Amino acid sequence: MKRLLTALVLMVFALDAQAQYRTVSIRDIQRVPLDSLLACDALQNSNNARWTLQTSDFYPVPPAVRETIEVVGQVIVPPKTITFTATGWTLILRDAEAGQDEWSYLMVRVGSSTDTASLYGQNFLNLQQGDVVRLRGYVDEFPSGNMNSYTQFVPIGAGFQVIDIGTPLPAPLTKEVQDFYEGIYPGGKTKWSKRRFGTYSFGTR
């Protein structure tokens, strides 16, 4: 009886801790109003003071006031595949609920303040394509103060959960390089209004 009571108390505490953080869709994190992106098209890199035109609404200014939230997503690119950053502690997730569009993808980058021991113990590095996971963390932009910043989700270690394994992946969207950039790099123009993050297959014209 005493053991059962203890288990019930622990369950209540766990549910209470879960309730402290709201779940936000990847699409809501990534979506930026079109008029803001069109303004970026016009500005290009001429005015980095207005760099937040293209950042996530969940990236606070100043960034010290970050909200801890939770996201649920399907693993598109598993750990140890993107190795140029965070020594491979990086994922690309797809919003498993919102369907397939340009706003439905998010880079997850384990930062220096993340409890990597906790993630490692919960087999974070063993995630495979198609797995559906819940992660707790905050939204960041890198590099900050730059019109070409990249929205990323930084897990904190706690709250990690595998919900499902091996669910089928959607087909990639088809795009042309010219959909994102006009002219010859680096003298051309970035198309912020078209440069939305997704998984693409590229053709040529």
C-alpha positions in Angstrom: 0.0 0.0 0.0 2.8 2.4 0.9 4.6 1.6 -2.3 1.4 2.3 -4.3 0.9 5.6 -2.6 4.5 6.7 -3.3 4.0 5.8 -7.0 0.8 7.9 -7.2 2.5 10.9 -5.6 5.4 10.7 -8.1 2.9 10.4 -11.0 1.1 13.6 -9.8 4.4 15.5 -9.6 5.3 14.3 -13.1 2.0 15.4 -14.5 2.3 18.7 -12.8 5.7 19.3 -14.2 4.5 18.4 -17.7 1.6 20.9 -17.3 4.0 23.8 -16.7 5.1 23.9 -20.3 2.8 24.5 -23.3 3.1 22.5 -26.5 3.7 24.6 -29.5 3.5 23.4 -33.1 6.6 23.6 -35.3 4.5 25.4 -37.9 3.7 28.1 -35.3 7.4 28.5 -34.4 8.5 28.8 -38.1 5.7 30.8 -39.7 6.6 34.5 -40.5 4.0 36.9 -42.0 4.5 37.4 -45.8 4.6 41.2 -45.5 7.6 40.9 -43.2 9.4 38.5 -45.6 8.7 40.8 -48.5 10.3 43.7 -46.6 13.4 41.5 -46.1 13.4 40.9 -49.9 13.6 44.7 -50.4 16.2 45.3 -47.6 18.5 42.3 -48.3 21.5 42.7 -46.0 21.5 46.5 -46.1 19.9 47.0 -42.6 20.7 44.3 -40.0 19.0 46.5 -37.4 15.7 45.1 -38.8 16.9 41.5 -38.7 14.0 40.4 -36.5 11.6 40.8 -39.5 12.5 37.3 -40.5 12.9 35.6 -37.0 10.5 33.4 -35.2 7.8 35.0 -33.0 9.0 32.7 -30.3 12.5 34.3 -30.3 12.2 37.0 -27.7 14.0 40.4 -27.8 15.9 40.6 -25.5 16.7 36.8 -25.8 17.3 36.6 -22.0 13.5 36.3 -21.6 13.0 32.9 -23.2 10.0 30.8 -22.8 10.5 27.1 -22.2 8.1 25.2 -24.5 7.6 21.7 -25.8 7.5 20.5 -29.5 6.3 17.2 -31.0 7.8 16.2 -34.3 8.9 13.4 -36.6 12.6 12.8 -37.1 13.5 13.6 -40.8 17.3 13.8 -40.3 18.5 11.8 -37.3 21.5 12.5 -35.0 25.1 12.1 -36.3 24.1 13.0 -39.9 24.5 16.8 -39.7 28.0 16.9 -38.2 29.2 20.5 -39.0 27.6 21.7 -35.7 27.1 20.4 -32.2 29.3 17.4 -33.1 26.2 15.7 -34.6 23.8 16.3 -31.7 21.4 17.8 -34.3 18.0 16.8 -35.7 15.6 18.0 -38.3 12.0 17.5 -37.2 8.8 17.7 -39.2 5.5 18.9 -37.6 3.7 15.6 -37.4 0.3 17.3 -37.0 0.3 20.2 -39.5 0.9 18.2 -42.7 3.5 18.9 -45.4 4.3 22.6 -46.1 7.2 25.0 -46.0 6.6 25.9 -42.4 6.6 22.4 -41.0 10.3 21.8 -40.4 12.7 22.8 -37.7 16.4 22.3 -36.9 17.0 21.0 -33.3 20.5 21.8 -32.1 21.7 20.6 -28.8 23.4 23.6 -27.1 26.1 24.0 -24.5 23.6 24.4 -21.7 21.7 21.2 -22.6 21.8 18.3 -20.2 23.5 15.9 -22.7 23.9 13.2 -20.1 20.1 13.1 -19.7 19.5 12.9 -23.5 22.2 10.3 -24.0 20.7 8.1 -21.2 17.4 8.3 -23.0 18.9 7.2 -26.3 18.7 10.5 -28.1 21.6 9.6 -30.3 19.8 6.4 -31.4 16.8 8.1 -32.9 16.0 7.0 -36.5 14.1 8.5 -39.4 10.4 8.4 -38.8 10.5 8.4 -35.0 8.1 10.8 -33.4 9.5 12.6 -30.3 8.6 15.3 -27.7 11.3 17.7 -26.8 11.4 20.5 -24.2 13.5 23.6 -24.8 13.5 27.1 -26.2 13.7 28.8 -29.6 17.0 30.5 -30.7 18.3 32.3 -33.7 21.8 32.0 -35.1 23.7 34.1 -35.8 21.8 36.8 -33.8 21.6 40.3 -35.2 21.9 39.0 -38.8 19.3 39.1 -41.5 20.4 35.6 -42.5 19.8 34.0 -39.1 18.5 30.5 -38.7 15.7 29.5 -36.4 16.6 26.5 -34.2 15.2 24.7 -31.2 17.5 24.1 -28.3 16.5 21.1 -26.1 17.3 21.4 -22.4 17.5 17.6 -21.7 14.4 17.2 -19.5 11.1 16.3 -21.0 12.5 14.1 -23.8 10.1 11.4 -24.9 9.8 9.0 -27.8 6.2 8.8 -28.8 6.3 6.5 -31.9 8.9 4.8 -34.0 9.4 4.3 -37.7 6.4 6.1 -39.0 6.5 6.6 -42.8 8.1 9.8 -44.1 6.4 12.2 -46.5 7.7 12.8 -50.0 10.0 15.8 -50.3 8.8 19.0 -51.8 10.3 19.9 -55.2 11.9 23.3 -55.6 14.5 25.0 -57.9 17.6 26.8 -56.5 16.2 29.9 -58.3 13.2 29.8 -56.0 15.5 30.9 -53.1 18.2 33.0 -54.7 18.3 35.3 -57.7 21.5 35.9 -59.6 25.0 34.6 -59.0 26.2 34.3 -55.4 27.4 36.4 -53.6 26.2 39.3 -55.8 22.6 38.2 -56.2 19.5 38.5 -54.0 18.1 36.3 -51.4 14.3 35.6 -51.7 13.2 35.6 -48.0 9.6 35.3 -49.1 10.4 32.0 -50.8 13.3 30.8 -48.6 11.2 28.7 -46.2 12.7 25.7 -44.5 11.6 22.3 -45.7 12.9 19.1 -47.2 13.3 19.5 -50.9 14.4 17.7 -54.0 16.2 20.0 -56.4 15.8 20.2 -60.1 17.6 22.3 -62.7 16.4 24.6 -65.4 
